[in-house]
């Protein structure tokens, strides 16, 4: 990895060179041609990213540029910016690329150099920057056009605008992916298919997001809570997560704060509080915490929740204990077939004392259930 320090640091990752060389090899038959392609790609990406970075610095942000596998990435931090300023930062990337296209076109028009290599480089610069400036303005995240659409819709409609930009982008990306596959431009088609998947997946996850999730103060407060937790300052972290939960009754931050609070409660032996926190967001908790909710629901005799989570939790952490917990819960719910099925799963492990288990009251209540009896007879 190459790091170039400065007012705007530049970080060049190894895979950037790999992709640049690949593009050069696909478009040229000579080493000189390949090197020209690599040079044009480096200059073009840097000019584009400096369009973003210089605008961010103008708005008193601290910016840095990274050249990564699929192009460039400009990140910045500083005082909160209005949607208008965010729009300009994003827009000036393609604008600088278009200026580079105009500069190459001007030099070609007036025969600035007769050297074939320079002419070849200018021609590539002209075509590549015009093409990329247009493609990059397509309303598909993570392209700049997708970011511009997101900023515009979010400024007007809040979180709903953000969600709409993801859905619109995924549909457009699918259409372009299909088009490029039809014309046998498989690499570009695959990239747009990846964009479509990422946008749709982000849209699916964002459905539970609220306006407060996009609030920078809330996000900074949550990050502070995570930092305190990692530093072992659990009581201070608890206060911050509780503050977030008090301010945000729904949304991603509220769900994540609830999960952290549940873990802290479990560490202190406060199972009831942990159970109630996880129950409030049961449809969105992480996999390992779903298993915790599954166990706590059984302990607090909420057998309907155990049944609801039974299959998913068993897939996450299969064990005889999990299968027996499911079997007992379905027996409490008088669902003989499912109770028998989970007993069968438990019996697949060693050392299951079936005769003792069947004497438990919940299974005794199913002794006349025909479907349950069929499973038990097979196990015996």
N, C-alpha and C positions, 0 to 999 in steps of 0.2 A: 504494500500500500504506500502510495506517495502522498506526502503532506507538504503543501506549499503554504507557509504562514503569511500573514498579512492582515490588512484591515478586513478583507473578506477572505478567510482561509479557503484553500482548495484541497480537497481530499480525493485522490484517484484510486479507486479500488481495482484489484487485479482483473476481475471479470469484465470490467469496462474494456480493457485491452483485448480480451478474448473475443468479445462481441464485435469490436471495431475491426479486428483482423478477419473475423469470419465474414463480415460484410465486404471487406476488401477482396478476399479470396473469391467470393461469389460474383463479384462484379469486375474482376480484372484477371488477366492471364500472366501478368509480369510482376516481379517484385517491386519495381518502381511504381506501377499502377496501384498495387496494394498499399504501399507506403503513402502514396498521395491520398488514397481513400481514408486511411487512418488519420492523416493530418487534417483533412477536411472535416472529418467527424469530430476530432478534438476541438478544433477552432469553432465549428458550428455549435456544438453543445455548450462550450464555454460562453460564447456570445449570447446564446439563448438564456443560460442560467444567470449571467451577469445582468441581463435585462431585469430579471426578478430581483437579484441581490442588490443592485444599485438603487432600485426604487425602494426596497425595504430600508436600506441605509438612509436614504433621503427622508424617510418617515421615522428616523431615529430608532431603527431596529438594529440588532446585532445579527448579521447574516453570515452564513457559510455555504459553500458550494461543494457538492459531492458528485463525482462522476461514477456512476454505478452501472450494473450489467445492462440495463435497458435504457440508458441515457444519462440524464442528470437529475439532481435533486437539490433544491435550494431550501434551506430551513432558516428561520429567523425567530428571534425572541426579543421582547421589549415591551413598551407600553401598549395597552390594548388599542387596536386599530378599528376604525369604522369599517363597515362593509364596503364603502366607496374606495378607501385606501387599499383594502385587501384585493378588490377588483383590479385596481391599477397595478399592483405588484404582480398578479397573475398574468394580466393582459400584456405587460411589457416584455415578457419572455418571448412570445410569438412575434411581437412587434420588432424587437431587436433582430430576430431571425429574418424577418421580412426586410429590414434595413440591410442585412448582409446579402440577401438576394439582390437588392437594388444596386449595392456596391459592385457585386460581381457582374451584374448585367451592364453596368456603366463601363467597367473596365474592358469587358468583351466587345462592347459596341465600338469603342474607340481604339481597339487593337493595342491595348496597353503593353502587351508583350508578345513577341513572336516565338518565344520558346515553347515547344510542344508540351513540356511537363507543366509549365505555368498555365498555359491555355487549358489543358486538361483539368487542372485543379480548379480553375475559375469556373469552368463549365459544370463540374460536379457541384461546386459550391452554389452556383445559381440554381440548378435543378433540385438539389437536395433540400435547400432552405425554403424554396417555394413549396415543394411537396410537403415538407415537415410542418411548415407554418400553417398550411391548410388543414392537414390531418390533425395536428395538435389542437386545432380549434373545434374539433368535433365534440359534441356535448356528452362525452363519455369519461367518467372518472377512471383512472387518475390523470387523464390528459388535461391540459389547461382549459380546454373548452368545457369539460365536465366540471372543473373547479369554478369557472365563471358562471355556469348555470347554477351550481350549488349556492354560490354567494348571492346571486340575484334572487333566487327563489327563497333562500333563507332570510334575506333582508326583508322580503315582502310577506312571507307566510310563516316565518319561524321554523320550528322543528319539522312541521309538515312539509315545508318547502325543501328542507334537507332530505327528507325521506323520498319526496317526489323526484328529486334530482338523481338519486340512486336508481330508482325504478326506470325512469326515462333513459338513463344512461345504459342500463342493462339491456333494454329492448333495442336501442340503436346499435349497441355493440354486437348483439346477436345478428342483426341484419347485415352489418358490415362483415362479420365473420363468415356468414353464409355466402356473401358476394365474393369475397376473396377466395374461399374454397372452390367456388364455381369456376373462377378464372385460373385456378390452380396456383394461386399465390399462397401456398400452404403455411409458410412461416407467419406471414401477416395475419392470415385467417386464424391461426392458433393463438396469436397474441390477443386479437380482439375477442376470441372465445374466452380467454383467461380474464380479460377485462369484464366481460359479461357475467362470468361466474362470480368474480369478486364483488361486483356492484350488487348483484342479486343477493348474495350472501350477506353483504353489509345491510341491504334494505331489510332482509328478513330479520336480522338481529336488531335493527334500529326501530322495529315496530313498537318495542316497549320503551323507547326513549321518550323523554319529556323535554320541554324547553329548558328546564333547569340543568339538564345534562350538558347543554351547550354553553352554559354560563362559565366563564373563565374563573371567576372567584370560587365557584363550587368545585371545579376541577382542581384548582390549586389547593383548596382545602383538603380534598380527598387525597391528593398526592402527599400532602404534609402528614396526614394520618398514616398512610402506608409507610412513609419514611420513619416516623416515630415507632411504628410497630416493628419494623426491621431492626431498629436500634434497641429494641427491648423495653421501650417506654410505653408499656401496655396501658397504663391508666390514662396517660395523656392521649394516646391513640383512641382509646374507648370514648373519651369525651368528644373528640373530633367526629368520630363515626356516628355517635349519638346525635350530635349537632346536625350533621348531614341528613340523618334520618328524620329528625324533627322538621327540617326545612323542606325536605323532598319526600312526599308521601308515596311517590311512584317514580319510575324511571330507572335507568341503568345504575346511576350512582346510589340510589336508595337500595337497590337489590344488592350491590356489592358491599355497601356499608352494613346491611343486615347480615350478610354472610360473615364478615369480619367480626361483628359483635357476637354472632352465634359461636364462633370458634373461641372467642375470649370467654364467653359464658361457660362453655364446656371445660375450658382449662381450669375454671374456678369451681367446677362441679355444679353449676347452675343449669341442670338439664332442662328444666321446665322453661326457663327463659330462652335457652337456645332453640328448643323445639318450637316455641311460639314465633320466634324470629324467622326460622326457616319455613314454617308453615305459611307465613304471609307471602312468601315469594317462591313457593314450591315448584312452580312451572318453569322457573328460570335459574335455579341454583346450579352450581357446577357439579360435575359427576360425583366427586368424592363426598360432597356435602349431601347429595341426594341419598347416598347410602347411609349417612348419618341421620338424615330425616327419616329414612325407612326404619332404622333401628329405634329412634326415639318415638316414632309413631306407634310402633309395637309396644314399647314400654308404657306409653300413655293410653294404650288400648284404642287407638284410632285405626282400626283394622281396615277401614275403607281406603285410607291413604297408603297403608302397607300394600294392599291389593293393587292399587293404582301404579305403584312404583315397582311392583314385584319383578316383572320381566326385565325392565331396564337395569335395575340394581343387580340382579343376578348376572346379567351380561357384563356389568362393570366389575363385579367382585364375586364370582361364583364360589360358593362354599356350602358345606352341609348345613351350617348354622343359618345361612341365608335361605336355603330351600325349606328348612323346618319352620323358620319364621313365617315364610309365605304360606306353607301348608296350614299352620295353626290359625293364621289370619283368615284364610278362605274357609276353614272349618267354623270359625266364629261367625262368619257371614253366611253359613249354611250353604256353601257352594261346594258340594261333594266332589264333583268331577275335578275341579281345579285343586281342591285340597288333596285328592288322591294323586293327581299328577305331580304336585310338588313333593309329596311323600316319596313317590317313585324317584324323583330327582335326588332327594336326600339319601335314599337307599343305594344310589350308585356310588356313594362314598363308603368307606369301610366303617365297621363298628357302629352300626345303627341298631339299637335295641328296640325293634319295632313293637314287640309285645308291650313293653312299658309305655311307649309313646301312645299307643292306641288306647290305653287306659285313661289318658288325659280327658278331662270333661268335654272339651270341644270336639274331640274325635268320637267319644262315646255318644254324643248327640247325633252323630251321622251313621250310627251302626245300622240303621234301616234304610239308608240312602243307597239305592241300587248301584248307581255309578261309582260311588265311593267304595262299596263292597267289592266291585269288580277289580279295582286297582289293588285293594288290600289282598284279595285272594291270589292275585298274580305275584305279589311280593312275597307271600308266604310259601 
